[in-house]
């Protein structure tokens, strides 16, 4: 089911469908837009700040509704799936995966970066413990995203000089963004499927050759002929290595921040003079 659309709940024992992210194959990018990429996205960051607050409350409402009915009500589902799509389009632009300015809209079917989520029936027990179940996936995606941005200046210079994203960097960044989409969809109760595929898909993930060809054809038709380079998303060795680098860089950045805080005496909740205080995080 494509972003912005929804369906009636699937039968109780229907297989879980992982959310999908479709991005066209990397092509030439305009160096001028690459140079000013983050500056150009500032208006989106401002709008998304307020949408994030609204999505937080909507997620709480969706949790109570899903706990009672095993599904998210359609209005909440439309809003949260649209919010997920908007943030993903902005993230794709910021991470140099696309060179087409995202529209200010919850649903943008004409944009080449598309999110597909399914409205499958939820497991009430998994919903009840969702806040605990999501912790491992949230930690992995947070570390990898932190690592990507820690080395972001390197990626920016590479794309600025070359005028395009190298294939290994595209594959690794797309796999990271897709995992972030799946984590976000799981946290917001848009899917019962636990986030998987951080290191991409195995060959044949879409089924037999005929089934894969049919799926690729369907996606290509939905994307207006642009096609998707991320379904399936089979990573080469360089891309896999880059994902490990993202994780290690994220760990190093976190450790560095913790060490700096400890050595300067800036412990959470402690004033420089030693007085204890409570910090609201």
NUMI-129737 format. One record per residue (C-alpha): x, y, z; residue number from 1; residue in three letters. Coordinates in steps of 0.2 Angstrom, whole numbers, always signed. Example, Ala and Ser with C-alpha at 12.3 -4.5 7.8 and 13.67 -1.06 7.14 Angstrom:
2
      px      py      pz   seq   type
     +62     -22     +39     1    ALA
     +68      -5     +36     2    SER
This chain:
281
      px      py      pz   seq   type
      +0      +0      +0     1    UNK
      +7     +17      -5     2    UNK
     +11     +31      +6     3    UNK
      -5     +41     +10     4    UNK
     -16     +27      +6     5    UNK
     -23     +14     +19     6    UNK
     -33      -2     +19     7    UNK
     -44     -12     +30     8    UNK
     -35     -23     +42     9    UNK
     -28     -39     +35    10    UNK
     -34     -56     +42    11    UNK
     -27     -60     +59    12    UNK
     -14     -72     +52    13    UNK
      -9     -63     +36    14    UNK
     +10     -61     +34    15    UNK
     +18     -45     +40    16    UNK
     +23     -33     +27    17    UNK
     +39     -23     +30    18    UNK
     +38      -4     +25    19    UNK
     +47      -1      +9    20    UNK
     +57     +14      +3    21    UNK
     +58     +18     -16    22    UNK
     +72     +29     -22    23    UNK
     +77     +31     -41    24    UNK
     +95     +26     -45    25    UNK
    +108     +39     -42    26    UNK
    +111     +51     -56    27    UNK
    +120     +68     -59    28    UNK
    +116     +81     -46    29    UNK
    +117    +100     -47    30    UNK
    +133    +106     -38    31    UNK
    +124    +122     -33    32    UNK
    +110    +113     -24    33    UNK
    +122    +101     -16    34    UNK
    +132    +116     -10    35    UNK
    +117    +124      -2    36    UNK
    +108    +108      +2    37    UNK
    +105    +110     +21    38    UNK
    +102    +129     +20    39    UNK
     +88    +126      +7    40    UNK
     +80    +113     +18    41    UNK
     +79    +125     +33    42    UNK
     +60    +129     +30    43    UNK
     +56    +111     +30    44    UNK
     +66    +109     +47    45    UNK
     +55    +123     +54    46    UNK
     +39    +115     +48    47    UNK
     +44     +97     +53    48    UNK
     +48    +103     +71    49    UNK
     +29    +108     +74    50    UNK
     +23     +92     +64    51    UNK
     +35     +82     +76    52    UNK
     +25     +88     +91    53    UNK
      +9     +84     +83    54    UNK
     +15     +67     +78    55    UNK
     +20     +64     +96    56    UNK
      +3     +67    +102    57    UNK
      -5     +57     +88    58    UNK
      +6     +42     +92    59    UNK
      +0     +42    +109    60    UNK
     -18     +42    +103    61    UNK
     -14     +29     +91    62    UNK
      -6     +18    +105    63    UNK
     -22     +18    +115    64    UNK
     -33     +15    +100    65    UNK
     -22      +1     +94    66    UNK
     -22      -7    +111    67    UNK
     -41      -7    +111    68    UNK
     -45     -11     +93    69    UNK
     -29     -19     +86    70    UNK
     -28      -5     +73    71    UNK
     -25     +13     +71    72    UNK
     -40     +24     +66    73    UNK
     -39     +30     +48    74    UNK
     -37     +49     +52    75    UNK
     -22     +45     +63    76    UNK
     -15     +33     +51    77    UNK
     -16     +45     +36    78    UNK
      -8     +59     +46    79    UNK
      +6     +48     +54    80    UNK
     +10     +40     +37    81    UNK
     +10     +57     +29    82    UNK
     +22     +63     +42    83    UNK
     +33     +48     +40    84    UNK
     +33     +51     +21    85    UNK
     +37     +70     +23    86    UNK
     +52     +67     +35    87    UNK
     +58     +53     +23    88    UNK
     +58     +65      +8    89    UNK
     +67     +78     +18    90    UNK
     +80     +66     +25    91    UNK
     +83     +59      +7    92    UNK
     +87     +76      +1    93    UNK
     +98     +80     +16    94    UNK
    +107     +64     +14    95    UNK
    +111     +67      -4    96    UNK
    +100     +53     -10    97    UNK
     +89     +64     -21    98    UNK
     +91     +81     -30    99    UNK
     +73     +86     -31   100    UNK
     +66     +98     -18   101    UNK
     +53     +90      -7   102    UNK
     +35     +98      -7   103    UNK
     +27    +105      +8   104    UNK
     +14     +91      +9   105    UNK
     +10     +76     +20   106    UNK
      +7     +66      +4   107    UNK
     +17     +69     -12   108    UNK
     +13     +54     -25   109    UNK
     +23     +64     -39   110    UNK
     +39     +64     -29   111    UNK
     +52     +51     -34   112    UNK
     +56     +46     -16   113    UNK
     +41     +36      -9   114    UNK
     +37     +26      +6   115    UNK
     +25     +11      +6   116    UNK
     +17      +5     +22   117    UNK
      +4      -8     +25   118    UNK
     -11      -7     +36   119    UNK
     -10     -24     +44   120    UNK
     -19     -29     +60   121    UNK
      -9     -26     +75   122    UNK
      -5     -38     +90   123    UNK
     -12     -30    +106   124    UNK
      +2     -38    +116   125    UNK
     +16     -31    +105   126    UNK
      +7     -14    +106   127    UNK
      +7     -15    +125   128    UNK
     +25     -17    +126   129    UNK
     +30      -7    +110   130    UNK
     +40      +5    +120   131    UNK
     +52      -9    +126   132    UNK
     +52     -19    +110   133    UNK
     +57      -4     +99   134    UNK
     +73      +0    +110   135    UNK
     +85     -11    +100   136    UNK
     +80      -4     +83   137    UNK
     +80     +14     +89   138    UNK
     +97     +12     +96   139    UNK
    +104      +4     +80   140    UNK
     +96     +18     +69   141    UNK
    +101     +32     +80   142    UNK
    +119     +26     +81   143    UNK
    +120     +24     +62   144    UNK
    +112     +41     +59   145    UNK
    +124     +49     +71   146    UNK
    +138     +41     +62   147    UNK
    +132     +46     +45   148    UNK
    +131     +64     +50   149    UNK
    +148     +64     +60   150    UNK
    +156     +60     +43   151    UNK
    +143     +70     +33   152    UNK
    +156     +83     +28   153    UNK
    +166     +69     +19   154    UNK
    +150     +63      +9   155    UNK
    +146     +81      +5   156    UNK
    +163     +85      -2   157    UNK
    +163     +69     -12   158    UNK
    +146     +73     -20   159    UNK
    +151     +91     -23   160    UNK
    +167     +86     -32   161    UNK
    +160     +71     -42   162    UNK
    +143     +79     -45   163    UNK
    +134     +62     -41   164    UNK
    +133     +50     -26   165    UNK
    +145     +35     -28   166    UNK
    +135     +19     -29   167    UNK
    +142     +11     -12   168    UNK
    +137     +27      -3   169    UNK
    +120     +27     -11   170    UNK
    +117      +9      -6   171    UNK
    +123     +11     +12   172    UNK
    +113     +28     +14   173    UNK
     +97     +21      +6   174    UNK
     +98      +5     +18   175    UNK
    +100     +17     +33   176    UNK
     +86     +28     +28   177    UNK
     +75     +13     +24   178    UNK
     +79      +5     +41   179    UNK
     +74     +22     +49   180    UNK
     +58     +22     +40   181    UNK
     +54      +5     +46   182    UNK
     +58     +10     +64   183    UNK
     +48     +25     +63   184    UNK
     +33     +15     +56   185    UNK
     +35      +2     +70   186    UNK
     +36     +16     +83   187    UNK
     +20     +25     +77   188    UNK
     +10      +8     +76   189    UNK
      +9      +9     +57   190    UNK
     +15      -9     +55   191    UNK
     +16     -24     +66   192    UNK
     +32     -29     +57   193    UNK
     +48     -27     +67   194    UNK
     +62     -17     +58   195    UNK
     +73     -28     +48   196    UNK
     +85     -27     +34   197    UNK
     +98     -15     +40   198    UNK
    +111     -23     +29   199    UNK
    +100     -24     +14   200    UNK
     +90     -38      +7   201    UNK
     +97     -55      +2   202    UNK
     +96     -60     -17   203    UNK
     +79     -66     -21   204    UNK
     +70     -56      -7   205    UNK
     +55     -53     -18   206    UNK
     +53     -71     -23   207    UNK
     +56     -80     -39   208    UNK
     +63     -71     -54   209    UNK
     +45     -69     -61   210    UNK
     +38     -63     -44   211    UNK
     +53     -50     -43   212    UNK
     +50     -44     -61   213    UNK
     +31     -42     -57   214    UNK
     +35     -32     -41   215    UNK
     +48     -21     -50   216    UNK
     +35     -18     -64   217    UNK
     +22     -13     -52   218    UNK
     +33      -1     -42   219    UNK
     +39      +6     -59   220    UNK
     +22      +9     -64   221    UNK
     +17     +17     -48   222    UNK
     +32     +29     -49   223    UNK
     +28     +35     -66   224    UNK
     +41     +25     -75   225    UNK
     +55     +32     -64   226    UNK
     +59     +15     -56   227    UNK
     +66     +10     -39   228    UNK
     +84      +6     -35   229    UNK
     +80      +0     -18   230    UNK
     +67     -14     -21   231    UNK
     +76     -25     -18   232    UNK
     +90     -17     -10   233    UNK
    +105     -29     -11   234    UNK
    +121     -21      -5   235    UNK
    +138     -24     -11   236    UNK
    +153     -27      +0   237    UNK
    +158      -8      +0   238    UNK
    +141      -3      +5   239    UNK
    +140     -15     +19   240    UNK
    +157      -9     +25   241    UNK
    +151      +9     +25   242    UNK
    +136      +4     +36   243    UNK
    +148      -3     +49   244    UNK
    +158     +13     +47   245    UNK
    +142     +23     +51   246    UNK
    +139     +12     +67   247    UNK
    +157     +14     +73   248    UNK
    +157     +32     +70   249    UNK
    +141     +34     +79   250    UNK
    +148     +24     +94   251    UNK
    +164     +35     +93   252    UNK
    +154     +51     +93   253    UNK
    +144     +45    +108   254    UNK
    +159     +40    +118   255    UNK
    +168     +56    +114   256    UNK
    +153     +66    +120   257    UNK
    +151     +56    +136   258    UNK
    +170     +57    +139   259    UNK
    +170     +76    +136   260    UNK
    +155     +78    +148   261    UNK
    +164     +68    +161   262    UNK
    +180     +77    +160   263    UNK
    +173     +95    +160   264    UNK
    +161     +91    +175   265    UNK
    +146     +93    +164   266    UNK
    +136     +79    +171   267    UNK
    +118     +78    +167   268    UNK
    +109     +87    +181   269    UNK
    +124     +95    +189   270    UNK
    +128    +114    +189   271    UNK
    +146    +119    +186   272    UNK
    +148    +124    +204   273    UNK
    +143    +107    +210   274    UNK
    +125    +110    +215   275    UNK
    +113     +97    +210   276    UNK
     +98    +100    +199   277    UNK
     +85     +91    +188   278    UNK
     +87     +92    +170   279    UNK
     +71     +89    +159   280    UNK
     +76     +79    +144   281    UNK
